Each structure stands twice: as C-alpha cells, then as structure tokens.
Amino acid sequence: MKKINLYDLFLSQLIFGRFYNGSSACDRTSLFALRNYVNWRDVVSDAQHKPAPCKRFLNTVLDAQIVAAGMKFFGMKTVTDKPTTNGFSESMKDRVKPVKQKYLQSTVLKFISTYIVDTELYAKHFSNIDSLQEWENHEARQQVNPDGRYPCRFRGCQASFKYDGRSRRLHELTHDPPPEIKEVPQLASTHPSQAEENEATKDDVFDYHCSMMNMALLLRNFIDAGREGDGLRILRSIKFFLLHFRQDGSGSTKYALECLYHLFQVHALLTPREAERLTWNRTVNTRGGAGNNVFLDLNLEHDNHSVSELLKALGANVNETSVNRICKAFYLILNLLERLDVEVNVRHNSVEHTKKNMHRDLMTIVDQLVTEDVFSKKPEREPLKFFRNCPRDYLQLLDTSSLFKWINDHKKNVAEGRRPR
C-alpha cells in the first residue's frame, strides 16, 4: 500500500508549479514577490527539494489571504475594526444556538462562494457528469445477440457486428428511415470562451489569489484529515487531487494514476474488510489526544531512527544475527525503555521542532494584500505580467469527457490484468 501522505507533497509541488516562479517578482502580490517581500530565502521553486520551508510559507500566505479576504468580506479596514457588512448583528446574540449556527453556516457559505469556489463551474461539471453517466448506462443496457454480437437496430434487419462502432452506425444509416440512436451528449463547456477572455470583467490578480486559496485550502483539509484520522475525508481529498493531477497533464500522470488506483482499491478491488482497513488504518496516534494522529509512513521514519540508535550502540558487533534480534524485539525494547524512564523519573525533552514566530511576517503579507486590494474584482486593474489569464479555478480547464474516457480505459486495464503504465 502506498504512503498516503506523499499526496500532500505532490499537491504542494503542483501549487508551486502553478503559482510560484522566479520571473514573477514584477507581479507585486505573486507568491515569489511575497517571498521576497518577507525575505524567506529558504523557499525555492522545487517544493520537493525543501518541503518544510515551502509548506510553512504556503500556510503563512494562505492565512494572510484568509485574513485579507475576511477583511474585505466584512467591510473592515484594519484587523481590529468591527465588521460593517455580513457581520453578527446585535439582535442575533440573543437568539437560540441553532439559529446562530445556521447564520454562521450561511455566512461561511457566502464567503466560500465569493472567494474560493466557483459555483457555476461546479454546476456545469455536475451536469456533464450526470449526462455522461446516463448515456453510459444506456449503452450498457444495449441488447446483444447470444453470440455476443451487436445487432442492427433497424427492425427486421438481421445484420450483426462484432463491435458497437463505426461500421454498425454506417450500416444503420443506410436504412430509410435510419433507427433512432442515442448520441453522445453535448457537454457544457467549462473552458472560458475567447469572448470571456477578452471581456472587460477579467481580473488576473483576483483570479490568481482565489485560485491559489482554493488549492491551498484543499491541501490544508487533507493534512487536517490526517491529523484527525478521518479516513473518509482523506478519500474525498484524494478525489479532488485526482482532478487536479489529471488536468495538469503529462507532468502529473503518475500522481493521477496513484489517486485513481487508490480509489479503485477502496471501491472495487479489495474485499470490504480490506477496503475498510485501507480507509481507516492510515494514521496512528502515539501521543493521545485529539488531532495528534500522524500518517503511518511518518511514524515508521521515527521507528527507523530509533532502530538506527540501537544499531549504533552495537558498535563493532553489528552482524545479521544481532540486527534480526533487535528488529524482532524492537517494540518490546521501546516499551521496556518507557517503563524504565517512568520508574526512575526521567524527564524527556520535547521532540517537537521549535516554531518560528511568524506573526510579523503574516501581518506584513496581509498589509500588502490589503494595500493592493487583491480581493476586489477590478477589471481596469493592470493584468499580471507573468500569470496573465490565470484561471479562476484550474478545474475549469478539465475536460470531463476526456476524464470519463480515461477512467473507463483504466477500468478495462484492471479487468484485463494490464499494468496502468
């Protein structure tokens, strides 16, 4: 089974590939320009080369974007101001708890629809998926002769064909009148048209930051699901990863296949018992308490470090027999050492990394975003020089029909025992 938390590394690299470039310093609110603005020199374009500083910087920028967007949404000029729009009214504070919760949910939904999720885009995708699914079900219900051949759909014609393809349709067109055939549905286009691209309402800066928030929040949701040990939320995140990797094209094909075959395992290939294990047995909590889960491969790295310490203690006595003995007794040794430390009152130093206080850098980025007013859509604003025509959401570039065909092709690969690549 794959090391599931590698997905966050893959998505981090995809985010940096789309929104970070060393040539974009002239775009004052781009990821690279903000990195220069706060002088984080350990942040590089290859997020896999230095994952820790890149993720830390991405999280800081995301927090700043949320604060700046919240200030715009609530009509605040500074972070200490009271909301003037969409705020919590004086009459609401005396309402019952369910009313307050409903108000909170509606306000959050409005914020998400304004700055993060393009609801019209997803409505088109859902409509396309329903149309393709209906057509696919219709095709699956076609009548087939006992010998497995497809008959001509003109009443009385005895012709049959090995495949439901072009030859069958050309033959059916020779009849007068030809039989009615359910055609492949015409899908609603999610790609921006040329007229929309040239329209006066396009604002690259607004679209750039909304698109980056969308992907960064998806990554944060996945990481939080791992910390909470929420297997179902992890699977939902992987579904969105699949769409982004598929849209990215050849650069992320292997990552898209990892996501797809992971979903194949959960929903079809594994037994219900193993599928349940794969869903929920991906994290471990060795410290206790909520939100302290870690992915299994990260915990394995900690165990490997402890094994290395034990092997170093052998000195010149390292051999295959002693290594096997230590590995077999590893967890017993750890348990014994923990009990011994408790008995002799050994105080352990914290193993957590020290965290830099990033409040000043966070507020510096917030001030820059607020000054540039990035979360106001201004068509008259000068477009980005490097990220020109940045999409509002990269999934608007996803071809739903091509995605369906790609998934069905790999279903056939699984059924016929072929390797995915």
Protein Blocks (a to p, Z undefined) as FASTA:
>chain_A
ZZfklmmmmmmmmmmmmmgcfklmmpmkbmklmmmmnopakbcfblmlmmmlmmmmmmmm
mmmmmmmmmmmmnopabfkbccfbhpacfklmmpcfklmmmmmmmmmmmmmmmmmmcfkl
mmmmmmmmmmmmmmmmmmmmpccdfkopacdfbehiabdcfbdcfklmmmmmmpccdddd
ddddddddfbdcfklmmpmkbcfklmmmmmmmmmmmmmmmmmmmmmnopaklmmmmmmmm
mmmmmmnommlmmmmmmmmmmmmmmmmmpcfklmmmmmmmmbccfkgpehiaccfklmmm
mmmmmmmmmmmmnmmmpcfklmmmmmmmmmmmmmmmmmmmmmnopacddfbdcdddfklm
mmmmmmmmmmnommbccfkbccdfklgoiafblklmpcfklmmmmmmmmmmmmmnopafZ
Z
